[in-house]
Amino acid sequence: MPYLPGKSGSWEPRKLPESQKILPLDEGKRYPVCLTGKRARPPEDCGGVWGYASFLEAIHDPEHPEHEEMLEWIGGSNSR
């Protein structure tokens, strides 16, 4: 059983919710493995936190003046 932080701040053994189950290891696979990655990190040189917020706004709004330029910069997809 995993140990998770308890209400008192100490680590207590507790049952994980089903959505956080521990998967068995696959033999021969290297770990850790990224299971999901959308918006896992900002693209390089986007201007830090504030630049990333502006970048997301531009790629999600087709009317934004920098929409096409930003999509081209990240390879043509707004899947972030």
C-alpha positions in Angstrom: 0.0 0.0 0.0 1.4 3.4 -0.9 2.2 6.1 1.7 0.5 9.4 1.0 0.6 12.7 3.0 -2.0 12.6 5.7 -4.1 15.4 7.2 -1.6 15.8 10.0 1.3 16.4 7.6 2.7 12.9 8.3 2.9 10.1 5.8 0.2 7.5 6.3 -0.6 4.3 4.4 -3.8 5.0 2.4 -5.6 3.3 -0.5 -5.2 5.2 -3.8 -8.4 6.2 -5.7 -9.0 4.1 -8.8 -8.0 7.0 -11.0 -4.5 6.9 -9.4 -3.8 3.2 -9.5 -0.3 1.9 -9.8 0.4 0.1 -13.0 2.6 -3.0 -13.2 6.1 -2.5 -14.7 6.7 -3.7 -18.2 9.9 -5.8 -18.5 12.5 -4.2 -20.7 10.9 -0.7 -20.7 12.8 2.3 -19.4 11.2 4.3 -16.7 10.0 7.0 -16.0 7.5 7.2 -18.9 5.5 10.2 -19.8 1.9 9.1 -20.0 0.4 12.4 -21.1 2.0 15.5 -22.4 -0.4 18.1 -23.8 0.8 21.5 -22.5 3.4 19.8 -20.4 5.8 22.6 -21.0 6.0 25.9 -22.9 7.9 25.9 -26.2 11.5 27.1 -26.0 12.0 30.9 -26.1 8.3 31.8 -25.7 9.0 34.6 -23.2 8.5 33.0 -19.8 5.2 32.7 -18.0 3.7 35.9 -19.5 4.9 35.0 -23.0 3.4 31.5 -22.7 0.1 33.0 -21.7 0.1 35.3 -24.7 1.3 32.4 -26.9 -1.7 30.2 -25.8 -4.1 33.0 -26.4 -2.8 33.5 -29.9 -2.9 29.9 -31.0 -6.4 29.3 -29.6 -7.9 32.4 -31.2 -8.0 32.4 -35.1 -8.8 36.1 -35.0 -5.6 36.9 -33.0 -3.1 39.0 -35.1 -0.3 36.5 -34.3 -2.3 33.3 -34.7 -0.9 32.1 -38.0 2.7 33.1 -37.0 2.5 31.2 -33.7 1.0 28.1 -35.3 3.8 28.1 -37.9 6.4 28.6 -35.2 5.2 25.4 -33.3 4.7 23.3 -36.4 1.1 24.1 -37.4 -0.9 22.6 -34.5 -2.8 24.2 -31.6 -2.8 21.0 -29.6 -1.0 22.6 -26.7 
